[in-house]
Amino acid sequence: MALKKTDKDTEPGKRSNFTKGTFLKLSGATLLVALAVAFSSILYFSYKDYIHPKNVYGRWIEIGTPEYDTEILTFSKRGVFRNERLITTDFEFDGTLITVTTGSGKSVYQVSGTFESPQLKRLTPSHPNQRFIKAGFEDSVNSGGGAAQKRRAALSEHFSSKK
């Protein structure tokens, strides 16, 4: 008994179920999925770069205080230093807030300012108010030291010019 050949086998020019339209739909869906995966990965890696602590590494100098009482914070891979003294070996950074936990409590700093004048503002504890500027950008802020320091400078200038 001989096997019966199907119509498909007998007609070499006959098309299969996989048509040009099906191929285009499948190619379009594959391209769409590939673009979605690429876009998602770009978003993920840019977010990871945004919240990386390297964005706050460096020296931050307190502004609005007299030179003899200026606090300097340094964030690095090794930890957080206040006035060249290690205060903790770890800190958290979520892209906007820096949380520093020490034996004396928790301090929270908010990244503010601009690219031309990167600044930190201490949120917790709220008193005394503290603002910091990244080292190298000190000229971008007016750190006059407040009204009292300006009055002292004006009085000093007035009496020193009377000689």
C-alpha positions as CSV (number, residue, x, y, z in Angstrom):
1,M,0.0,0.0,0.0
2,A,1.4,3.3,-1.1
3,L,1.3,6.4,1.0
4,K,-1.0,9.0,-0.3
5,K,0.7,12.3,-1.0
6,T,-0.9,15.4,0.3
7,D,-1.8,18.4,-1.9
8,K,1.0,20.3,-0.3
9,D,3.6,17.7,-1.4
10,T,2.2,17.6,-4.9
11,E,2.1,21.3,-5.6
12,P,5.5,22.9,-5.1
13,G,4.2,26.5,-5.7
14,K,1.6,26.3,-2.9
15,R,2.1,28.7,0.1
16,S,2.2,27.6,3.7
17,N,0.2,29.2,6.5
18,F,3.2,31.5,7.2
19,T,2.4,34.4,4.9
20,K,4.1,37.7,4.3
21,G,1.5,39.4,6.5
22,T,2.2,37.0,9.4
23,F,5.9,37.6,9.0
24,L,5.5,41.4,9.1
25,K,3.3,41.2,12.2
26,L,5.8,38.9,14.0
27,S,8.7,41.1,13.0
28,G,6.9,44.2,14.2
29,A,6.0,42.6,17.6
30,T,9.7,41.5,18.0
31,L,10.9,45.0,17.2
32,L,8.4,46.5,19.7
33,V,9.5,44.1,22.4
34,A,13.2,44.8,21.7
35,L,12.6,48.6,21.9
36,A,10.7,48.2,25.1
37,V,13.6,46.2,26.6
38,A,16.2,48.7,25.4
39,F,14.2,51.7,26.8
40,S,13.6,50.0,30.1
41,S,17.3,49.1,30.5
42,I,18.3,52.7,29.6
43,L,15.9,54.0,32.3
44,Y,17.2,51.5,34.8
45,F,20.8,52.2,34.3
46,S,20.3,56.0,34.3
47,Y,18.4,55.7,37.5
48,K,21.1,53.6,39.1
49,D,23.7,56.3,38.0
50,Y,21.4,59.0,39.4
51,I,21.3,57.5,42.9
52,H,24.9,56.4,43.0
53,P,26.8,58.0,45.9
54,K,29.6,59.2,43.6
55,N,27.3,62.1,42.9
56,V,27.9,63.5,46.4
57,Y,31.5,62.3,46.9
58,G,33.8,65.2,47.8
59,R,34.2,68.1,50.2
60,W,31.2,70.2,51.2
61,I,31.9,73.5,52.9
62,E,29.4,75.2,55.2
63,I,28.3,78.6,54.0
64,G,27.0,81.5,56.0
65,T,29.3,81.0,59.0
66,P,32.5,82.7,60.1
67,E,35.7,81.1,58.8
68,Y,36.8,79.9,62.3
69,D,33.5,78.0,62.8
70,T,33.0,76.5,59.3
71,E,32.2,72.9,59.2
72,I,33.5,70.7,56.3
73,L,31.8,67.5,55.4
74,T,33.5,65.0,53.2
75,F,31.7,62.1,51.6
76,S,33.7,59.2,50.2
77,K,33.8,55.5,49.7
78,R,35.5,55.2,53.1
79,G,32.6,57.0,54.9
80,V,31.7,60.5,56.1
81,F,34.2,62.9,57.6
82,R,33.3,66.0,59.6
83,N,36.3,68.4,59.8
84,E,38.7,65.7,58.8
85,R,37.4,63.2,61.4
86,L,35.6,60.0,60.5
87,I,32.0,60.1,61.9
88,T,30.6,57.1,60.1
89,T,31.7,54.5,57.5
90,D,28.3,54.4,55.8
91,F,25.6,56.7,54.5
92,E,22.5,56.4,52.3
93,F,21.8,58.4,49.2
94,D,18.5,58.1,47.2
95,G,19.2,60.7,44.6
96,T,17.9,63.6,46.7
97,L,18.4,62.9,50.3
98,I,21.6,61.9,52.1
99,T,21.0,60.1,55.4
100,V,24.0,59.9,57.8
101,T,23.6,57.8,61.0
102,T,26.1,58.2,63.8
103,G,26.2,57.5,67.5
104,S,24.6,60.9,68.2
105,G,21.7,60.4,65.9
106,K,20.5,60.7,62.3
107,S,21.3,63.7,60.1
108,V,19.5,64.2,56.8
109,Y,20.8,66.4,54.1
110,Q,18.9,67.4,50.9
111,V,20.8,68.0,47.6
112,S,19.8,71.4,46.3
113,G,21.2,74.1,44.1
114,T,22.2,73.8,40.5
115,F,24.9,72.2,38.4
116,E,26.8,75.5,38.6
117,S,26.3,75.7,42.4
118,P,25.7,72.3,44.0
119,Q,24.5,72.7,47.6
120,L,23.3,70.6,50.5
121,K,20.8,71.7,53.0
122,R,20.5,70.0,56.4
123,L,16.9,69.0,57.1
124,T,17.4,67.0,60.3
125,P,18.2,68.2,62.9
126,S,16.7,71.4,61.8
127,H,18.5,73.7,64.2
128,P,20.9,75.3,63.6
129,N,20.3,75.7,59.9
130,Q,23.2,74.6,57.8
131,R,23.9,74.9,54.1
132,F,26.9,73.5,52.4
133,I,28.4,74.1,49.0
134,K,30.7,71.7,47.1
135,A,34.3,72.6,47.2
136,G,35.4,74.4,44.1
137,F,32.0,76.2,43.7
138,E,32.4,78.6,46.7
139,D,32.5,81.6,44.4
140,S,29.0,80.9,43.2
141,V,27.4,81.9,46.5
142,N,27.5,85.1,48.5
143,S,28.8,83.9,51.8
144,G,28.8,87.3,53.5
145,G,28.1,85.7,56.9
146,G,24.9,87.5,57.7
147,A,23.8,90.9,58.8
148,A,25.9,91.0,62.0
149,Q,29.1,90.3,60.2
150,K,28.3,93.0,57.6
151,R,27.7,95.5,60.4
152,R,31.0,94.6,62.1
153,A,32.8,95.0,58.8
154,A,31.1,98.4,58.1
155,L,32.0,99.6,61.6
156,S,35.6,98.4,61.3
157,E,35.9,100.1,57.9
158,H,34.4,103.4,59.3
159,F,36.7,103.6,62.3
160,S,39.8,102.4,60.5
161,S,39.4,105.1,57.8
162,K,39.2,107.9,60.5
163,K,42.9,107.7,61.4
